[in-house]
Amino acid sequence: MRLIATVAAMRETSRGARREGKTMAFVPTMGYLHRGHLALLKEAKKRADLVVASIFVNPTQFNESEDFSSYPREPERDRKLLEENGVDILFLPATEEVYPEGFQTTIDVTGLSEGLCGSSRPGHFSAVATVVAKLFNILRPDVALFGEKDYQQLALIRRMNADLNFGISIVGVPTVREHDGLAMSSRNAGLSPEERKAAPSLYRALSRGRKLFERGERKAEAIIGEAKGVIENPIELDYLEIRDSETLAKIEEISGEAAFAIAARLGKTRLIDNIILKEK
């Protein structure tokens, strides 16, 4: 595995790969890798000649209530995992490489960034869109892979990719879960034993709602009401909503396909999850 730390070297390496006719799959991460990331890498290997992963803890997407400095980091472990899982290139830029002095440009994907996580994390999705656009421009990959756990983020990146004519194939990879259903996340490491015990009720809530949907219920309010009854203390619910799976617009009745999404706080840790409700 080759390690690249500068934008100039990464750009030149990408150009060289294209000159040789090689295709490139890109998996952007913030490190502290888990099985969810490894699933992205496995899928990436199926889709291109070269797999490039990046590790960059993006400072601009952390709100004031979040502590950027406390985000979990295990760089040596991450490098070993990436190499063991077939990554060809690790792009590991410093903050000043991504945001040079005088940087002041941002990208807003309006509409999709509103509501859901956008309500409680102002500016977050602008920061995500901006850093992903920068990485896309540096690498120029053929395909980029993202986890479906971050559903709003995935929808937003798909829209940005289409609107700004990047021409990249954006692939969503299904959520990887712990044995008790909890969606795998780097943030799970911040849960206390009591919080970790309660956390799987987020997925149980979504599953309860899905069972009602499978029995024929199509009213969003009824499905949400059924799901709320499963959520355990000390969980503080941020939102539990059913949205159109493409536009993320609020819907009162499900027709076709919808995203059933949840976000909650357990102490200092904020967790998100979702499932798709789809008519057969």
HELIX and SHEET records of a PDB file:
HELIX    1   1 VAL A    7  ARG A   19  1                                  13    
HELIX    2   2 ARG A   35  ARG A   47  1                                  13    
HELIX    3   3 PRO A   59  GLN A   61  5                                   3    
HELIX    4   4 PHE A   68  SER A   70  5                                   3    
HELIX    5   5 PRO A   75  GLU A   84  1                                  10    
HELIX    6   6 THR A   95  VAL A   98  1                                   4    
HELIX    7   7 CYS A  117  SER A  120  1                                   4    
HELIX    8   8 HIS A  124  LEU A  139  1                                  16    
HELIX    9   9 TYR A  151  ASP A  163  1                                  13    
HELIX   10  10 SER A  186  GLY A  190  5                                   5    
HELIX   11  11 PRO A  193  ALA A  198  1                                   6    
HELIX   12  12 SER A  201  GLU A  214  1                                  14    
HELIX   13  13 ALA A  220  LYS A  228  1                                   9    
SHEET    1   A 6 ARG A   2  ILE A   4  0                                        
SHEET    2   A 6 ILE A  89  PHE A  91  1                                        
SHEET    3   A 6 LEU A  50  ILE A  55  1                                        
SHEET    4   A 6 MET A  24  THR A  29  1                                        
SHEET    5   A 6 VAL A 143  GLY A 147  1                                        
SHEET    6   A 6 SER A 169  VAL A 173  1                                        
SHEET    1   B 3 GLU A 236  ASP A 244  0                                        
SHEET    2   B 3 GLU A 257  LEU A 266 -1                                        
SHEET    3   B 3 THR A 269  LYS A 278 -1                                        
END                                                                             
